[in-house]
Amino acid sequence: MNGEDIINYCLAKKGAYLDFPFGDGYAVVKIKTLPKRNGYVFAEVFELKGEEKFTFSTSAEDAVFLRESSEGAVVRGWHCPPVQARYKSTATVDRVGDDLLKQFADVSYMRAYAKLTAKEREDL
């Protein structure tokens, strides 16, 4: 997989849409919410120092495990403030297998989906 493949995989999920709130070259995939809530981010794909990166969310425990067991392929969420850093991790795309990248996207999507209100879920 590459960054475009990850974006397309994420966009196939129910209610997902692409946004570029930080400008071109930094793709953010969100789940639709009520307009005033501006969507929930579950995937970010961008290039940093010539490498494609994928930022995603997991439980705090899983984030620690992934970072400790990945030999640098998964690190603390790039650019994430401390409150999000416990949950957000950034993977170097070409250093992680396709199945794991998909699992990261799936878990991150489910975490965002769980934050939706009943009305938002119904509207998807």
CNS distance restraints for C-alpha pairs under 8 A (distance, minus, plus):
assign (resid   1 and name CA) (resid   5 and name CA) 5.52 0.50 0.50
assign (resid   1 and name CA) (resid   6 and name CA) 6.69 0.50 0.50
assign (resid   1 and name CA) (resid  93 and name CA) 7.46 0.50 0.50
assign (resid   1 and name CA) (resid  94 and name CA) 7.66 0.50 0.50
assign (resid   1 and name CA) (resid  97 and name CA) 7.86 0.50 0.50
assign (resid   1 and name CA) (resid  98 and name CA) 5.60 0.50 0.50
assign (resid   2 and name CA) (resid   6 and name CA) 6.37 0.50 0.50
assign (resid   2 and name CA) (resid  52 and name CA) 7.42 0.50 0.50
assign (resid   2 and name CA) (resid  93 and name CA) 6.45 0.50 0.50
assign (resid   2 and name CA) (resid  94 and name CA) 7.22 0.50 0.50
assign (resid   3 and name CA) (resid   7 and name CA) 6.27 0.50 0.50
assign (resid   3 and name CA) (resid  45 and name CA) 6.10 0.50 0.50
assign (resid   3 and name CA) (resid  46 and name CA) 7.43 0.50 0.50
assign (resid   3 and name CA) (resid  52 and name CA) 6.23 0.50 0.50
assign (resid   3 and name CA) (resid  53 and name CA) 7.35 0.50 0.50
assign (resid   3 and name CA) (resid  54 and name CA) 7.38 0.50 0.50
assign (resid   3 and name CA) (resid  93 and name CA) 7.12 0.50 0.50
assign (resid   4 and name CA) (resid   8 and name CA) 6.18 0.50 0.50
assign (resid   5 and name CA) (resid   9 and name CA) 6.04 0.50 0.50
assign (resid   6 and name CA) (resid  10 and name CA) 6.15 0.50 0.50
assign (resid   6 and name CA) (resid  45 and name CA) 7.86 0.50 0.50
assign (resid   6 and name CA) (resid 101 and name CA) 7.58 0.50 0.50
assign (resid   6 and name CA) (resid 102 and name CA) 7.51 0.50 0.50
assign (resid   6 and name CA) (resid 105 and name CA) 7.91 0.50 0.50
assign (resid   7 and name CA) (resid  11 and name CA) 6.07 0.50 0.50
assign (resid   7 and name CA) (resid  27 and name CA) 7.84 0.50 0.50
assign (resid   7 and name CA) (resid  29 and name CA) 7.18 0.50 0.50
assign (resid   7 and name CA) (resid  43 and name CA) 7.90 0.50 0.50
assign (resid   7 and name CA) (resid  45 and name CA) 7.25 0.50 0.50
assign (resid   8 and name CA) (resid  12 and name CA) 6.35 0.50 0.50
assign (resid   9 and name CA) (resid  13 and name CA) 7.37 0.50 0.50
assign (resid   9 and name CA) (resid 102 and name CA) 7.62 0.50 0.50
assign (resid  10 and name CA) (resid  16 and name CA) 6.92 0.50 0.50
assign (resid  10 and name CA) (resid  29 and name CA) 6.98 0.50 0.50
assign (resid  10 and name CA) (resid  43 and name CA) 7.49 0.50 0.50
assign (resid  10 and name CA) (resid 105 and name CA) 6.67 0.50 0.50
assign (resid  11 and name CA) (resid  16 and name CA) 5.12 0.50 0.50
assign (resid  11 and name CA) (resid  17 and name CA) 5.95 0.50 0.50
assign (resid  11 and name CA) (resid  18 and name CA) 7.22 0.50 0.50
assign (resid  11 and name CA) (resid  29 and name CA) 7.12 0.50 0.50
assign (resid  12 and name CA) (resid  16 and name CA) 7.02 0.50 0.50
assign (resid  14 and name CA) (resid  31 and name CA) 7.79 0.50 0.50
assign (resid  14 and name CA) (resid 124 and name CA) 6.66 0.50 0.50
assign (resid  15 and name CA) (resid  31 and name CA) 5.18 0.50 0.50
assign (resid  15 and name CA) (resid  32 and name CA) 5.37 0.50 0.50
assign (resid  15 and name CA) (resid 124 and name CA) 5.40 0.50 0.50
assign (resid  16 and name CA) (resid  29 and name CA) 6.50 0.50 0.50
assign (resid  16 and name CA) (resid  30 and name CA) 5.47 0.50 0.50
assign (resid  16 and name CA) (resid  31 and name CA) 4.50 0.50 0.50
assign (resid  16 and name CA) (resid  32 and name CA) 6.32 0.50 0.50
assign (resid  17 and name CA) (resid  29 and name CA) 5.63 0.50 0.50
assign (resid  17 and name CA) (resid  30 and name CA) 5.51 0.50 0.50
assign (resid  17 and name CA) (resid  31 and name CA) 6.36 0.50 0.50
assign (resid  17 and name CA) (resid  32 and name CA) 7.07 0.50 0.50
assign (resid  18 and name CA) (resid  27 and name CA) 6.85 0.50 0.50
assign (resid  18 and name CA) (resid  28 and name CA) 5.86 0.50 0.50
assign (resid  18 and name CA) (resid  29 and name CA) 4.70 0.50 0.50
assign (resid  18 and name CA) (resid  30 and name CA) 6.48 0.50 0.50
assign (resid  19 and name CA) (resid  27 and name CA) 6.21 0.50 0.50
assign (resid  19 and name CA) (resid  28 and name CA) 5.13 0.50 0.50
assign (resid  19 and name CA) (resid  29 and name CA) 6.15 0.50 0.50
assign (resid  19 and name CA) (resid  30 and name CA) 7.30 0.50 0.50
assign (resid  20 and name CA) (resid  24 and name CA) 6.22 0.50 0.50
assign (resid  20 and name CA) (resid  25 and name CA) 7.88 0.50 0.50
assign (resid  20 and name CA) (resid  26 and name CA) 6.14 0.50 0.50
assign (resid  20 and name CA) (resid  27 and name CA) 5.32 0.50 0.50
assign (resid  20 and name CA) (resid  28 and name CA) 5.87 0.50 0.50
assign (resid  21 and name CA) (resid  26 and name CA) 7.97 0.50 0.50
assign (resid  21 and name CA) (resid  28 and name CA) 7.44 0.50 0.50
assign (resid  22 and name CA) (resid  26 and name CA) 6.20 0.50 0.50
assign (resid  25 and name CA) (resid  46 and name CA) 5.94 0.50 0.50
assign (resid  25 and name CA) (resid  47 and name CA) 7.21 0.50 0.50
assign (resid  26 and name CA) (resid  44 and name CA) 7.00 0.50 0.50
assign (resid  26 and name CA) (resid  45 and name CA) 5.96 0.50 0.50
assign (resid  26 and name CA) (resid  46 and name CA) 4.70 0.50 0.50
assign (resid  26 and name CA) (resid  47 and name CA) 7.56 0.50 0.50
assign (resid  27 and name CA) (resid  44 and name CA) 5.60 0.50 0.50
assign (resid  27 and name CA) (resid  45 and name CA) 5.13 0.50 0.50
assign (resid  27 and name CA) (resid  46 and name CA) 6.30 0.50 0.50
assign (resid  28 and name CA) (resid  41 and name CA) 6.69 0.50 0.50
assign (resid  28 and name CA) (resid  42 and name CA) 7.75 0.50 0.50
assign (resid  28 and name CA) (resid  43 and name CA) 5.81 0.50 0.50
assign (resid  28 and name CA) (resid  44 and name CA) 4.50 0.50 0.50
assign (resid  28 and name CA) (resid  45 and name CA) 6.54 0.50 0.50
assign (resid  29 and name CA) (resid  41 and name CA) 5.85 0.50 0.50
assign (resid  29 and name CA) (resid  42 and name CA) 6.03 0.50 0.50
assign (resid  29 and name CA) (resid  43 and name CA) 5.07 0.50 0.50
assign (resid  29 and name CA) (resid  44 and name CA) 6.28 0.50 0.50
assign (resid  30 and name CA) (resid  39 and name CA) 5.58 0.50 0.50
assign (resid  30 and name CA) (resid  40 and name CA) 4.99 0.50 0.50
assign (resid  30 and name CA) (resid  41 and name CA) 4.21 0.50 0.50
assign (resid  30 and name CA) (resid  42 and name CA) 5.68 0.50 0.50
assign (resid  30 and name CA) (resid  43 and name CA) 7.06 0.50 0.50
assign (resid  31 and name CA) (resid  39 and name CA) 5.35 0.50 0.50
assign (resid  31 and name CA) (resid  40 and name CA) 5.20 0.50 0.50
assign (resid  31 and name CA) (resid  41 and name CA) 6.62 0.50 0.50
assign (resid  31 and name CA) (resid  42 and name CA) 7.41 0.50 0.50
assign (resid  31 and name CA) (resid 109 and name CA) 7.96 0.50 0.50
assign (resid  31 and name CA) (resid 112 and name CA) 7.25 0.50 0.50
assign (resid  31 and name CA) (resid 113 and name CA) 7.22 0.50 0.50
assign (resid  32 and name CA) (resid  38 and name CA) 7.54 0.50 0.50
assign (resid  32 and name CA) (resid  39 and name CA) 4.87 0.50 0.50
assign (resid  32 and name CA) (resid  40 and name CA) 7.00 0.50 0.50
assign (resid  32 and name CA) (resid 120 and name CA) 7.60 0.50 0.50
assign (resid  32 and name CA) (resid 124 and name CA) 7.44 0.50 0.50
assign (resid  33 and name CA) (resid  37 and name CA) 6.09 0.50 0.50
assign (resid  33 and name CA) (resid  38 and name CA) 6.36 0.50 0.50
assign (resid  33 and name CA) (resid  39 and name CA) 4.79 0.50 0.50
assign (resid  33 and name CA) (resid  40 and name CA) 7.17 0.50 0.50
assign (resid  33 and name CA) (resid 116 and name CA) 6.99 0.50 0.50
assign (resid  33 and name CA) (resid 120 and name CA) 5.60 0.50 0.50
assign (resid  34 and name CA) (resid  38 and name CA) 6.93 0.50 0.50
assign (resid  34 and name CA) (resid  39 and name CA) 7.39 0.50 0.50
assign (resid  34 and name CA) (resid 120 and name CA) 6.48 0.50 0.50
assign (resid  35 and name CA) (resid  39 and name CA) 7.58 0.50 0.50
assign (resid  40 and name CA) (resid 112 and name CA) 5.90 0.50 0.50
assign (resid  41 and name CA) (resid 112 and name CA) 6.96 0.50 0.50
assign (resid  42 and name CA) (resid  56 and name CA) 6.02 0.50 0.50
assign (resid  42 and name CA) (resid  57 and name CA) 6.71 0.50 0.50
assign (resid  42 and name CA) (resid 105 and name CA) 7.38 0.50 0.50
assign (resid  42 and name CA) (resid 108 and name CA) 5.27 0.50 0.50
assign (resid  42 and name CA) (resid 109 and name CA) 5.33 0.50 0.50
assign (resid  42 and name CA) (resid 111 and name CA) 7.82 0.50 0.50
assign (resid  42 and name CA) (resid 112 and name CA) 6.05 0.50 0.50
assign (resid  43 and name CA) (resid  54 and name CA) 6.92 0.50 0.50
assign (resid  43 and name CA) (resid  55 and name CA) 5.79 0.50 0.50
assign (resid  43 and name CA) (resid  56 and name CA) 5.17 0.50 0.50
assign (resid  43 and name CA) (resid  57 and name CA) 7.86 0.50 0.50
assign (resid  43 and name CA) (resid 105 and name CA) 6.79 0.50 0.50
assign (resid  43 and name CA) (resid 108 and name CA) 7.15 0.50 0.50
assign (resid  43 and name CA) (resid 109 and name CA) 7.82 0.50 0.50
assign (resid  44 and name CA) (resid  53 and name CA) 7.97 0.50 0.50
assign (resid  44 and name CA) (resid  54 and name CA) 5.59 0.50 0.50
assign (resid  44 and name CA) (resid  55 and name CA) 4.97 0.50 0.50
assign (resid  44 and name CA) (resid  56 and name CA) 6.79 0.50 0.50
assign (resid  45 and name CA) (resid  52 and name CA) 7.16 0.50 0.50
assign (resid  45 and name CA) (resid  53 and name CA) 5.64 0.50 0.50
assign (resid  45 and name CA) (resid  54 and name CA) 4.65 0.50 0.50
assign (resid  45 and name CA) (resid  55 and name CA) 6.51 0.50 0.50
assign (resid  46 and name CA) (resid  52 and name CA) 5.78 0.50 0.50
assign (resid  46 and name CA) (resid  53 and name CA) 5.35 0.50 0.50
assign (resid  46 and name CA) (resid  54 and name CA) 6.75 0.50 0.50
assign (resid  47 and name CA) (resid  51 and name CA) 5.33 0.50 0.50
assign (resid  47 and name CA) (resid  52 and name CA) 4.41 0.50 0.50
assign (resid  47 and name CA) (resid  53 and name CA) 5.75 0.50 0.50
assign (resid  48 and name CA) (resid  52 and name CA) 6.46 0.50 0.50
assign (resid  48 and name CA) (resid  53 and name CA) 6.83 0.50 0.50
assign (resid  51 and name CA) (resid  92 and name CA) 6.78 0.50 0.50
assign (resid  51 and name CA) (resid  93 and name CA) 7.63 0.50 0.50
assign (resid  52 and name CA) (resid  92 and name CA) 6.07 0.50 0.50
assign (resid  52 and name CA) (resid  93 and name CA) 5.60 0.50 0.50
assign (resid  52 and name CA) (resid  94 and name CA) 7.40 0.50 0.50
assign (resid  53 and name CA) (resid  90 and name CA) 6.38 0.50 0.50
assign (resid  53 and name CA) (resid  91 and name CA) 5.60 0.50 0.50
assign (resid  53 and name CA) (resid  92 and name CA) 4.75 0.50 0.50
assign (resid  53 and name CA) (resid  93 and name CA) 5.50 0.50 0.50
assign (resid  54 and name CA) (resid  90 and name CA) 5.38 0.50 0.50
assign (resid  54 and name CA) (resid  91 and name CA) 5.18 0.50 0.50
assign (resid  54 and name CA) (resid  92 and name CA) 6.59 0.50 0.50
assign (resid  54 and name CA) (resid  93 and name CA) 6.43 0.50 0.50
assign (resid  55 and name CA) (resid  77 and name CA) 6.20 0.50 0.50
assign (resid  55 and name CA) (resid  78 and name CA) 7.36 0.50 0.50
assign (resid  55 and name CA) (resid  88 and name CA) 6.63 0.50 0.50
assign (resid  55 and name CA) (resid  89 and name CA) 5.53 0.50 0.50
assign (resid  55 and name CA) (resid  90 and name CA) 4.14 0.50 0.50
assign (resid  55 and name CA) (resid  91 and name CA) 6.34 0.50 0.50
assign (resid  56 and name CA) (resid  77 and name CA) 7.78 0.50 0.50
assign (resid  56 and name CA) (resid  88 and name CA) 5.54 0.50 0.50
assign (resid  56 and name CA) (resid  89 and name CA) 5.66 0.50 0.50
assign (resid  56 and name CA) (resid  90 and name CA) 6.47 0.50 0.50
assign (resid  56 and name CA) (resid 104 and name CA) 6.46 0.50 0.50
assign (resid  56 and name CA) (resid 105 and name CA) 6.58 0.50 0.50
assign (resid  56 and name CA) (resid 108 and name CA) 5.63 0.50 0.50
assign (resid  57 and name CA) (resid  63 and name CA) 7.93 0.50 0.50
assign (resid  57 and name CA) (resid  87 and name CA) 5.31 0.50 0.50
assign (resid  57 and name CA) (resid  88 and name CA) 4.42 0.50 0.50
assign (resid  57 and name CA) (resid  89 and name CA) 6.33 0.50 0.50
assign (resid  57 and name CA) (resid 104 and name CA) 7.51 0.50 0.50
assign (resid  57 and name CA) (resid 107 and name CA) 7.20 0.50 0.50
assign (resid  57 and name CA) (resid 108 and name CA) 4.67 0.50 0.50
assign (resid  57 and name CA) (resid 111 and name CA) 7.30 0.50 0.50
assign (resid  58 and name CA) (resid  62 and name CA) 6.07 0.50 0.50
assign (resid  58 and name CA) (resid  63 and name CA) 5.95 0.50 0.50
assign (resid  58 and name CA) (resid  87 and name CA) 5.32 0.50 0.50
assign (resid  58 and name CA) (resid  88 and name CA) 6.50 0.50 0.50
assign (resid  58 and name CA) (resid  89 and name CA) 7.78 0.50 0.50
assign (resid  58 and name CA) (resid 104 and name CA) 7.59 0.50 0.50
assign (resid  58 and name CA) (resid 107 and name CA) 6.36 0.50 0.50
assign (resid  58 and name CA) (resid 108 and name CA) 5.93 0.50 0.50
assign (resid  58 and name CA) (resid 111 and name CA) 7.31 0.50 0.50
assign (resid  59 and name CA) (resid  63 and name CA) 6.15 0.50 0.50
assign (resid  59 and name CA) (resid  86 and name CA) 7.88 0.50 0.50
assign (resid  59 and name CA) (resid  87 and name CA) 5.56 0.50 0.50
assign (resid  60 and name CA) (resid  64 and name CA) 6.38 0.50 0.50
assign (resid  60 and name CA) (resid  86 and name CA) 5.15 0.50 0.50
assign (resid  60 and name CA) (resid  87 and name CA) 4.86 0.50 0.50
assign (resid  61 and name CA) (resid  65 and name CA) 6.33 0.50 0.50
assign (resid  62 and name CA) (resid  66 and name CA) 6.02 0.50 0.50
assign (resid  63 and name CA) (resid  67 and name CA) 6.16 0.50 0.50
assign (resid  63 and name CA) (resid  76 and name CA) 7.95 0.50 0.50
assign (resid  63 and name CA) (resid  86 and name CA) 6.95 0.50 0.50
assign (resid  63 and name CA) (resid  87 and name CA) 6.02 0.50 0.50
assign (resid  63 and name CA) (resid  88 and name CA) 7.06 0.50 0.50
assign (resid  63 and name CA) (resid  89 and name CA) 6.42 0.50 0.50
assign (resid  64 and name CA) (resid  68 and name CA) 6.08 0.50 0.50
assign (resid  64 and name CA) (resid  86 and name CA) 7.98 0.50 0.50
assign (resid  65 and name CA) (resid  69 and name CA) 6.00 0.50 0.50
assign (resid  66 and name CA) (resid  70 and name CA) 5.84 0.50 0.50
assign (resid  66 and name CA) (resid  74 and name CA) 6.40 0.50 0.50
assign (resid  67 and name CA) (resid  71 and name CA) 7.41 0.50 0.50
assign (resid  67 and name CA) (resid  72 and name CA) 6.88 0.50 0.50
assign (resid  67 and name CA) (resid  73 and name CA) 7.68 0.50 0.50
assign (resid  67 and name CA) (resid  74 and name CA) 5.15 0.50 0.50
assign (resid  67 and name CA) (resid  75 and name CA) 5.29 0.50 0.50
assign (resid  67 and name CA) (resid  76 and name CA) 7.18 0.50 0.50
assign (resid  67 and name CA) (resid  89 and name CA) 7.81 0.50 0.50
assign (resid  70 and name CA) (resid  74 and name CA) 5.80 0.50 0.50
assign (resid  73 and name CA) (resid  91 and name CA) 5.61 0.50 0.50
assign (resid  73 and name CA) (resid  92 and name CA) 5.41 0.50 0.50
assign (resid  73 and name CA) (resid  95 and name CA) 5.66 0.50 0.50
assign (resid  73 and name CA) (resid  96 and name CA) 6.69 0.50 0.50
assign (resid  74 and name CA) (resid  89 and name CA) 6.43 0.50 0.50
assign (resid  74 and name CA) (resid  90 and name CA) 5.51 0.50 0.50
assign (resid  74 and name CA) (resid  91 and name CA) 4.28 0.50 0.50
assign (resid  74 and name CA) (resid  92 and name CA) 6.53 0.50 0.50
assign (resid  75 and name CA) (resid  89 and name CA) 5.59 0.50 0.50
assign (resid  75 and name CA) (resid  90 and name CA) 5.35 0.50 0.50
assign (resid  75 and name CA) (resid  91 and name CA) 6.48 0.50 0.50
assign (resid  76 and name CA) (resid  80 and name CA) 7.99 0.50 0.50
assign (resid  76 and name CA) (resid  85 and name CA) 6.15 0.50 0.50
assign (resid  76 and name CA) (resid  86 and name CA) 7.77 0.50 0.50
assign (resid  76 and name CA) (resid  88 and name CA) 6.54 0.50 0.50
assign (resid  76 and name CA) (resid  89 and name CA) 4.68 0.50 0.50
assign (resid  76 and name CA) (resid  90 and name CA) 6.07 0.50 0.50
assign (resid  77 and name CA) (resid  84 and name CA) 7.97 0.50 0.50
assign (resid  77 and name CA) (resid  85 and name CA) 5.72 0.50 0.50
assign (resid  77 and name CA) (resid  87 and name CA) 7.96 0.50 0.50
assign (resid  77 and name CA) (resid  88 and name CA) 4.75 0.50 0.50
assign (resid  77 and name CA) (resid  89 and name CA) 3.91 0.50 0.50
assign (resid  77 and name CA) (resid  90 and name CA) 4.72 0.50 0.50
assign (resid  78 and name CA) (resid  89 and name CA) 7.23 0.50 0.50
assign (resid  78 and name CA) (resid  90 and name CA) 6.03 0.50 0.50
assign (resid  80 and name CA) (resid  84 and name CA) 5.84 0.50 0.50
assign (resid  80 and name CA) (resid  85 and name CA) 5.47 0.50 0.50
assign (resid  80 and name CA) (resid  88 and name CA) 7.23 0.50 0.50
assign (resid  81 and name CA) (resid  85 and name CA) 5.99 0.50 0.50
assign (resid  82 and name CA) (resid  86 and name CA) 7.10 0.50 0.50
assign (resid  84 and name CA) (resid  88 and name CA) 5.96 0.50 0.50
assign (resid  85 and name CA) (resid  89 and name CA) 7.22 0.50 0.50
assign (resid  91 and name CA) (resid  95 and name CA) 7.71 0.50 0.50
assign (resid  91 and name CA) (resid  96 and name CA) 7.16 0.50 0.50
assign (resid  92 and name CA) (resid  96 and name CA) 6.76 0.50 0.50
assign (resid  93 and name CA) (resid  97 and name CA) 7.98 0.50 0.50
assign (resid  93 and name CA) (resid 101 and name CA) 7.65 0.50 0.50
assign (resid  96 and name CA) (resid 100 and name CA) 6.61 0.50 0.50
assign (resid  96 and name CA) (resid 101 and name CA) 6.63 0.50 0.50
assign (resid  97 and name CA) (resid 101 and name CA) 6.34 0.50 0.50
assign (resid  98 and name CA) (resid 102 and name CA) 6.25 0.50 0.50
assign (resid  99 and name CA) (resid 103 and name CA) 6.22 0.50 0.50
assign (resid 100 and name CA) (resid 104 and name CA) 6.09 0.50 0.50
assign (resid 101 and name CA) (resid 105 and name CA) 6.28 0.50 0.50
assign (resid 102 and name CA) (resid 106 and name CA) 6.07 0.50 0.50
assign (resid 103 and name CA) (resid 107 and name CA) 6.08 0.50 0.50
assign (resid 104 and name CA) (resid 108 and name CA) 6.07 0.50 0.50
assign (resid 105 and name CA) (resid 109 and name CA) 6.02 0.50 0.50
assign (resid 106 and name CA) (resid 110 and name CA) 6.23 0.50 0.50
assign (resid 107 and name CA) (resid 111 and name CA) 6.23 0.50 0.50
assign (resid 108 and name CA) (resid 112 and name CA) 6.37 0.50 0.50
assign (resid 109 and name CA) (resid 113 and name CA) 5.97 0.50 0.50
assign (resid 110 and name CA) (resid 114 and name CA) 6.04 0.50 0.50
assign (resid 111 and name CA) (resid 115 and name CA) 6.93 0.50 0.50
assign (resid 112 and name CA) (resid 116 and name CA) 7.13 0.50 0.50
assign (resid 113 and name CA) (resid 121 and name CA) 7.91 0.50 0.50
assign (resid 116 and name CA) (resid 120 and name CA) 5.74 0.50 0.50
assign (resid 116 and name CA) (resid 121 and name CA) 6.19 0.50 0.50
assign (resid 117 and name CA) (resid 121 and name CA) 6.31 0.50 0.50
assign (resid 118 and name CA) (resid 122 and name CA) 6.17 0.50 0.50
assign (resid 119 and name CA) (resid 123 and name CA) 6.18 0.50 0.50
assign (resid 120 and name CA) (resid 124 and name CA) 6.45 0.50 0.50
